[in-house]
Amino acid sequence: MKLDPVTLEILGNKLAAVTEEMCLTLQRTGRTLYVKETADFACALAGLDGRFFAYPRSIGVSGFVGLECAPAIAAVGPLEPGDVILTNDPYRSEGLATHLPDLHMIEPYFHAGEIVAYGWCFVHCSDVGGRVPSSISPTNTEIFQEGLRIPPVKLMKRGEMNADVKLFLDANSRTAEANMGDIRAMLAALAAGRRRLEQTIAQHGADTVLAAGTDLVDYAGQKARAVLARVPEGSYSFSDYLDDDAASPLPVRLALTATFGGGEVHLDFTGTDPQVATAMNIPSRGRPHAWLTLRVLALVHTLDPTVPLNVGLLSTVRITAPEGSLVNPQEPAAVGVRHAAAIRVNDVLNGAFGRALPAVMPAASSGCVIPVVMAEPDGSGGRHVQVIEPMIGGTGAREGRDGVDGRDSGISNLANNPVETVEAELGIEVLRYALRPDSGGAGQWRGGCGMELTFRVLTDGSNVLGRGMERLLFRPWGAQGGRPGAAGALIVNRGRPDERRLGKIDVLEVNAGDTVTFLTPGAGGWGDPALRAPEAIARDVENGFVTPEGAERDYGPQATETATGFGPERAAWDAVFGAPAMDRLNAALIALPLASRLRRRGEILRAVLAELPEGFPRAPAPEAAAAAARARLADCLETI
């Protein structure tokens, strides 16, 4: 059945409203700050194929439109009314879950004895066990260290909770009570979706509602194809780096070639580094996964905001993600901090699309989301675990518009936590939560400012975790002559004799009286800074986004030009490790057995870095040293 446009529009809005009511139910009944304030959750309606035909437009995590429920549904066998599937296992759910703290639930919605749709929701819970509080550590080396793995199982059977499953959940978490509070909120959200879908069927009929699910997906696909057909045909390549893998100082490369043609796009991640031995890997399972395609959704919605938000947006996308690479790791690779790599995937997509559409795409965003978590003693031998703040930076500038300061929805719609709520839940005092002046990249259009969070610890023996810290070395890049944003930083006891400036952390031990400061990166600027309007510079200074000294440095008559919008660190790195050589290296590495890839890569990079000054690429390399390093790399490529 093909519905008429008016009926399809009505049902499209009604079904999206169902998912938004599910989200509101979940948020209002949730137990933890992750749900109540941060909004690290989502809900959707899936068709009989397990793909989402209705998704919320304005609440919850925005980027999971492309997830698939079908493998998890198939894994549990026949379903009855009142059954609810639970899973958090990235490998056994085939990428529905992407790290263990994300609990996913699926409920079959029945009508006249037959399944007509599925309700889905997920929540990032506080802790599922594992090596560290909150379960996520960048230095975990395999998924077994990251907590309790839950293959697709029936949490609810005919409306009754499975006591054995609950027992396992409670026994494997530091925050069992909080987790169960959020789980019951998820069940309430699924029940709300069931009731509202029943009402919609009563109004319009089951056949019409079923047809709407299919037609909405087809319609979104047609609209997406029309948008992508407007992109100049051709192949556009781009690469970017994670600062390191959190276990070694070696940067991690992500590479992409995006090929547009006939209203379709092929995203080829060949040239990306092999999977790492830490938790940065993205378990895409080689599919057009949400973490690999999010920028396509943003591009389509930028050029046509009327496109429905559902999986049809990805019907024109093909993916090549080499098995065993960072974007398609082999089990049992750790995946807890997969969002750090996913954000960099967003950046390489942004960069490649920007070469096709320079007047549409922005410069790089801040390039990080850092859920700052506190684990403090609870007085009875355990730990109270809560998120303080999901720290972000700004968005990149684009032609005609400055970037947004302190707000980046690049991969999600996470909200900030009110200071009063955080201080009521945790033993900390927030001293400063503000925009970071002079952090946005200079340009004709200025990049968005990063953020500062400074808090004082009130309890001895506390732990602070900051997962996803990035852009401490390689700055967010500018576009079309724009300058890069400022790098991020982490400082303990800033301004005191015992001040410490740290890089990435796993578990930071702090005591009462210590202060912790997170500085997130600023975003890249767009266009030549010399073309920025004087009144815009004056307004930035007046509003505190740029200091008078920063304005003089970046826009004054003595402003120095940079050779690249990537910043001096990336320019120095690329002068030795150029794209052709790195493509060749990774092609050779991916052909090796998994066990030897990382070892061989480390040997080669360390041999080349031995020719360069200590502190490279922060410390520039004389040309003679750079030439020697390039020669050593060429020799290594001949013998790999």
N, C-alpha and C positions, 0 to 999 in steps of 0.2 A: 504494500500500500504506500502510495506517495501522497502526503498530506498537502493541502493547499497552503500557500504562504501565510495566510492569516492564522490558521489553526496552528501551524508549526511555530510561529512567533509566540503565540499565547502559551503553548505548552513548553517552549524553550524557556520562557520566563518563569513559568510555574515550577518546572523541574529544577532550575537553578535555585529558586527560592526554597525548595525542599532541602537542598544541600546546605544552604545558608542557615536554615533553621536547625539543622542537625549540628552545625558548627556552634551556633549560639547556645544550644542545649549543652553541648560538651563544655564550652567555656564557663557557663554559669554553674555547672555542677562539678567541675573539676576540683581536684584537691591541691595541686601544686602550682607554684608560680609559672612553671613551664606552660601550664594550660591557662590559668586564670589571667595572667598578665602578658607573658611572652607570646602566647598564641602559637606555640610550636605544635600544631596539629592540623588536620584537614579531614574533610568528609567528602564523599562523592556517591553518585549512583552509577553502577556498572551494568552493562547489558549482559545478555547470555554468553557473549564471548569474553566476558571478564574485563572489558575495557570501558573507560569512563565516558558516558554520554552526557552527564550533567556534573558541573563542578562549580564551587562557590566563586563569586567574582571579587569579593571584597573582605574576606576573613579567612585566616589560617594560612598555611604554607601554599604559595601560589604555584610552585613549580612541578607538582607531582601529577600533572594532567596525563602524562604518558605512561604511568605505571600500569601493570597488568596483573589482574587477580586470578586469571585462569589456571596457572600452574598450582597455586595454593589450593584452589577449589578442587582441582582434579586429584590432589594428593590425599584428600580425606575421604573420598568415596561418596556414596549417596548421602543426600542431605534431607532433613525433615524440618517442618515448621518448628521454630524455637532453637534450632542449631545456630551456633556462632563459631566461626573459625578464628583461631589466634595463631600468629606467627611473628617471629622477628628475625628469622634466619635468611640472610641474603642469598645463600647458595641454594637452599632447599625451596625457597619461594621464587627462585629464578629472577631476583632483582626487585621484587615487590618491596621487601624490606632492604634497606641499604646499610644499616648498622644496627647492632643489637638493642640499644635503648629505644629504638622506634618499635613500639608494639602496634601491629596491624590486626584489625578485626574485619571479618566479612560475614554478613548475614544474608541468607537467601530470603527474598521476599516472594511469598506465595500468593496466588490468586486462583481460586477454583481448583485447588489441588496441584497447580503447576507453578514452577518458578518463573516469574516474569522479569525479575531484575535482582541485583545484589546491592545491598548497602555496604559501604566501606568507610572505615575511619582509621586514623592512626594518631598516636600521641607519643611524643618524646618523654619517656618516664625518667625519674630521677636516678635510678640505679638498678642494674640487673646483675649485680655481682661482678666478678672479674677482679683483676689485679689492683685496681685503684678505685677510690670513691667516684661515683658517677659513671664508672665502667669504661670511660673513654680516655685512652692515653695514646699520644702520638708515637710512643716508643714500643708499643705492643708489636710483637713479631708474627703472631698468628691469631686467628679468630678465637681459638680456645682460651686465650688470655683475656678476652674482652667480655666475658660474662656468660650467662645462661643462654644457650641456643635453643630456641623453641621451633621445631619443625611445624608445619601446618597441622594443628590438632583442633579438636572440638573443645573449646572452653565451656560452651553451653550445649547441652543435649536436651532437646525437647523443652527448652525453657529453664532447665536446672543447671547450675554451675557444676562442672566436673570437679569433685573434691580432690582428686589426685593431682590434676593440673594445678589447682590453686595451691596445694601443698608444695609442689615443686617451685612455684613462683615465689611463695612467701619464704621458703628456705634458702633462696639464692639471691636475696636482695638485702642491702643495708637499709632500705626504705620500704619495707613490705607494706606497711599500713598506707603510706602515701600512694604507692603503686596501685593498691587495690581501690583506693578512692578514685584514681583516674580511670581505672578499668571499668568501674561501675558507671562513671560518667560517659565512657564510650558506649556502654550498653544502652544507656539512656538516649544517646544520640542516634544509635541504630534504631531504637524503638520509635523515636520521633520520625525518622525517615520512613519507617514502615507504615505508620499511621497516615502520614501525609501522602504517600504514594497510593494507599488504599482510597483516600478521599479523591485523589486525582482520577483514579480509575473509575470510581463511582460517578464522577462528573462527565467523563469523556469516553469511557469504555476501554476495556483492556486492549483491544486490537489497535485503537487509536494511540494509546500511550506507548505500546510496543513499537508501533510504526514511527512515533516521534523520536524514540531513542535511536533508531536506525537513520531516520531522515536528518536529524540534527548532526550526526557524525558525517553523513555524506555532504550536507550543506557546508559544514566547516571545511571539509576537504576541498570542495570546489572553490570556496572563497580563498583558501590558502594557496591553491594552485594559481589562481588569478593574480594574487599578490606576488608570488615568486616569479611569475612570468614577466613581471616588470623589472626584475633584476637583470642587468646586462649579462648575457650568457658568457661563460668562461670559467676558468679555474683560478682560485685565489688562495694563496698560501700564507700562513702566519705561524709563528712559534712564540712561546713564552716559557717562563720558568717558575717553579716553586723554589724558594730560597735554598732548601735542602730537604732531606727526608727525615729530619729530627734525630737521626742517629749518627750521621756523618756530615761534614761540611760541603758535600758535593751537591750542587744544584740538580734539580730534576726537571727534565724537558717535556713539554707538551707541544705537539706539532699537529697541524691540520691543513688539509687542502679541501676547500669547499668548491664544488663544481655545480654551477647553475645551468639549467637548460630545460626547456619545455615545461616550465612551471614546477620543476622538481629541483631538489638539492641533494647532492651526495656529499656526506661528511666523512672524509677519510683521515683517520688518526694515525696512519702509518708514519713512522718517524718519531712517535712518542716513546719515551723511555720504557724499558721493561718494568714490570711491577716491582715495587720496593719492598724491603724487608720490614717496613714499619706500617703504620695504619693509614696511609694516605690513599690507598687504592680505591677505585670506584668499581663496585661489583655490577657492571652493566649487563653481564652475560652475553655481550656482543649484540644486544638489541638496540633499537632506537630509543634508548633509555632516557628518562626525564633529565638526569644529570648531564647527558650529552647533547640534548636538543633544546634546552630551555631558551637559548637565544633566538632560535627559530620562531618560537611562540612570540617573543618580544618583537621581533622584526615584523611578523605578520600583523600583530595588533597595532604596531606603530603606523603601518601603512594602511590598515583597514580596521579601525576600532570596532566595527560592527560584527566581526567574526565571532561566532559562538565559541565559548571556552570548553572544548572537549577534545578527545583523542583524534578526531578528524583532522585537527591542525597538523598532525604528524604523518598523515597518509602520503604526503609528497616527499618524505625524508627517507633517504637510505643511509646506512651506517657501515663503515668499515672500521672495526676496532680490533686490532690484532690480539689474538688470545695470548695471555701471558704479559700483556702490556699494562701500564698503569691504569688504563681505562677499561680493561677487561681482564682482571687478574684471575689466576687459577686458585682453586681452593687448596689449602686453608689460609690464604692471605688475609692479614688483618685489614679492616676497613673502617675502623671507628672514626677516623678524622677524614673520611672521604669527602666531606664538604669543602675542605681546603683545596683539593685537586679539582673539585667540581667548579669552584669559583674561577680557577685558572682556565678550565675548559671554557667557561663563559667568556673569559678575556680573549682566548684565541679565536673563538667564534666571532666575537666583536671585532677583533682585528682583521680577520679574513673578510667578513661582511663589509667592513669599512673600506677595504680596497675596491669592492664592487660599488659601494654606495657612500662615498666620502661625505656627502652633504647630509646624510641621514644618520649614520652611526656616530656615537660619541667616542671620546677618549676613554681610557681605562678607568673603571671605578676603583675604589680603594682596595679591592682585591682580597678582602678578608671578612669573615664573620667569626667572632671570638666569644663563644659562650663562657663567660667568666663565672666559675662555680666555686662555692665555698663548702668545705667539709669540716665541720667543727665538732668537738667532743660533745656528746649528749648527756654526759654525767653518769652514764651507766655502762660504759665500755664500748658503746657504739658511736656512730657519727650521724649528725644531722646534715643532709646534703641538699643544697638549694642553689639555683642559678641566681647570681647577683644581677647580671646584665648581659644580654647578647650584644656585644660591642661591634659596631660597624664603622665605616667611614662615610665618604660622600660619593656621589655619582660623577661620572666624567662629563666634562663640558661637550657641547656639540655646536654646530653652526647655528648662531643666533640665540643661544641660551647658555647661561652659566650652569655648572653642575649644581645639584641639590646638596646643601650642607648637612652633614651628619645624618643622612638618610639614604640608604641604598637597598632597594628591593630587588636587586639583581637575581637572587636565587630564592627569596622568600619574602613574606610579609610580616616577619617577626616584629613584635612591638617592644618598646622599652618598658622596663619595670619601674613603677613609681618609687621614688626614694623612700617615702614613708613606709610603703609595704615591705621593701627590702629590709629596712632597719627593724621593722617589727618581727620579721621572720628569722633574722640572722644577727649574730653578735658583731656587727660592724657599724661604723659611722661614716657615711658618705660625705667627704669633704668637698669634692668638686666633681660635677658631671656637666660638661660644657663642650662647646665647639673648640677646636684647636686652631688658633690663628696661624696664618702663614703656611698652612699645610696643603692647601689646594694649589694645583699646578697653575703657573702663570700662563696667560694666553689672551688672545682677543676676547675669548670667553673663558672665564676662570673655572678651574675644577673645584668640585665641592670640598669643603673642609672636612678633615677627620675629627675624631672625638677624643676627649680626655675623661678618664674615670679615675679618681683618687679616693681611696677609702682607708680608714684606720681600723685595724683589727682590735677587737675587744676581748678575745679569748685566747689564752695560751694553747699551744699545741694544735692550732688550726692549719688546714691545708687550703691553698688556692690553686685552682686548675684553670688554665687558659688554653683550650683546644682550638687549633686552627690559626694560630699566630702566623702571619705571613707578611710579605712585603717589608721585611726588616732589612733586606739587602737590595733586591731588585724592585725599584720604585714603580708605582702605577704610571704607565706611559702616557705621554701627551700625543695629540694627533694634529696633523696639518700645521706643524710648526709650534704647537703648544708644548709647554714644559711639563716634566713629570711632577707628580705629587710628592710630598715628603714621605720618607720611610717611617714605619712604625717603631715603637720602643716600649720596653717594660722596665720600670725603675722601682726599686724598693728603697724606702726612706729617702726620697728625693730631698736634696738640700741639707741633709744631715751628714755628720762626719762618717757615718756608717753606710752612706749611699752605695747601692749596687745597681749597675746597669746590666740587665740580663738579656739573653736571647730567648729562644723558645723554651718553655718549661713543660715538665711533666707534672710533678706534684711539688709545689713550692711550700715549704714549711715556714710558717710565720707565727709570731707570738703577740700578745697584747701590747699595744703601743706602736707596732710596726705599721708603716703606711705602704700601700701598693698603688702604683700609677700605671695604667695602661694608656698608651697614646696610639691611636689607630692612624693608618696612613691617610693622606689626602688623595684626591682623585686627579687625573690628568687634565691639563688645559687643552683648549682647541684654538688653533690659529696663532699667528705671530703676536706676542705680547705688545710689540710696538704699536699695534693697531687698536689696542684697547682704548675705549673712550675715557678721557680724563675724568669725566663726571662719574663713571663707573668705578674707577680707582678710588676717587674721593669717597664714594658711598661705601665701598668695602672697608676703608679705614674708619669711617664714622661708625659703621656697624660692628667693628671689631673682628671682621673676617681676615683682615690684613693689617699688620702693624705699620706705623710710619716707616720704620726701618725696612720692613719687608717690601713695602711699595717702592722705596728708593732702590732697593737691590734688584727687584724684578722688573720694574717699569721705568725707573729713572734714567737719566742720560748716561749713567755709568753701568747700566745693566749689561751683563755679559751674555753673549749668545752661547748656547750649548750645541754640540755637534749632532745630538740626537735627542728626540723626545723620550727615549728610553732611559736617559740618565747615564752618568759616566760609568757606573758599575756594569750595566748591561752592555754599553759600548765596548768596554775593555774585554768583557767575556766574549762577545761576538767576534772581536778582532782575532781571537785565538780559536774559539770553537764555533766556526761559522756554520750556517745552516746546511750546506752541501756535505760537509764532513760529518756533522751530527746525524744527518739522514742516513749516510752510508754506515756509520757506526751502529746505529740502532737496527738497521736492516740485517747487519751481521749478527748482532747480539740476539735478536729475536729468533734466529735460526738455531741458536745453541740450546742445549737442554736447560730447563728451568733452573736447575740447581747451580749451574755455572755462570748464568747470565750476570747476576749481581757481582759476583767475584771478579769476573773478567772486566766488567765496566769499571769497577772501582780501581782495579790495577791500571787500566789505561788512563783514566782521568788523573790518578795520583802521579803517574809517571810524567804526564804533560805538565801538571801543576808544579812539579819539582823544578821545572825550568823557569818558573815565574817568581816574583818577589813574595815574601811572606805577607799575608793580608790581601792578596789578589782575590777578587777584582776591586775591592775597596781601594787598595793601593795600586796605582797605575803601573803598567809594565813598560819599561823602555822597549823601543822597537826591536833591539837586538834580542832581548829576552823573548818577546812575543814571536819573533821569527823562529827562534830555536824551539819554542813550544809548538808552533805549527808544524815544524819539521818532525818533531817527536810524534805528534798526533798522526801525521801521514805515515810514518814508519809503523806505528801500531796498527793502523788500518790495513796495511799490507800483510800483517802477520796474524790477524785475528782469525 
